[in-house]
Amino acid sequence: MALIFSLSPWASPPTALLAGLVFAAIAVHPYPGHARMASKWLLQGSVVGLGFGMTLQQVLRAGRSGVIYTAVGILFALSLGLLLGRMMKVLPIPAFLISTGTAICGGSAIAAVGPVIEADDAEMSVSLGTVFILNSVALLTFPFIGKVVGLSQQQFGLWAALAIHDTSSVVGACAKYGAAALAVGTTVKLARALWIIPLSLGTAAFMKARSNVHSAKSARVQMPWFILFFVLAAVAHSYIAQGATLFGWLYTAGRIGLTVTLFLIGASLSPGRVRQVGPRPLLQGVTLWIIVAVVTLALIRGGAIGI
């Protein structure tokens, strides 16, 4: 029933996530593995669908403006996250994964880097659990905070892209805030996600040099190909006038798909998974996230960064 509600006109990304969280708290998920796989592919397809509602000019402008902020923000979040992990005595691999997820794009970055550093299932679960919890909090609180402090659509989109972990939560929060916020937030976030590739390759090279074993050499870096299709969708929307009706349907399908994705993500966050996160990695993730969010918000409101 909750999944059907997510497909209805009355559902929104925050309500779908909340419905998933309620489901996870009162029921046992019958197909957790299938749901995780479905949410991954549905998210990517939904992002491509959202591309049909944007012009190439919007994508290029936001991507070009956000690349410098993204590079500086990633370096800042990674360095601070590793420092906090050491101070809080978090094990090195979870500390690195949580820092990577905060710096780039949450679960996608963790999934890409985890195999490179030979993280086991428990370390991956702890890191992903931390990120998913904070994603849920951000999706529900960021639009409210943005309204309270008076952020414009463009300012909120930039803040969400720089301070929220996963693409799904960025898009969900921005969709609630407004169409202009959605355009900026999605584009900057996807530009940020491209940093998965150099970070994964750099990590693999470091691991190879450090351990001199074949595992780092053979680790496969996951390419975020859906970002290319998102750009192609924006190109089609910009230059193929005959497809306007079809593109509108695809954009709507993307928004519906995003809502369903957030329900699936919420439904996978069981109380047992929350307990598995444990206090130290969660404390590291929360502290790092709050600092990143507050610093980026102050810079945006002060006019130091903007689109």
PyMOL commands that set and color helices and strands:
alter all, ss='L'
color gray80, all
select helices_A, chain A and resi 2-6+13-26+32-51+56-87+92-103+107-113+121-149+153-163+167-177+179-193+196-211+214-218+226-239+241-267+271-277+279-301
alter helices_A, ss='H'
color red, helices_A
deselect
rebuild
show_as cartoon
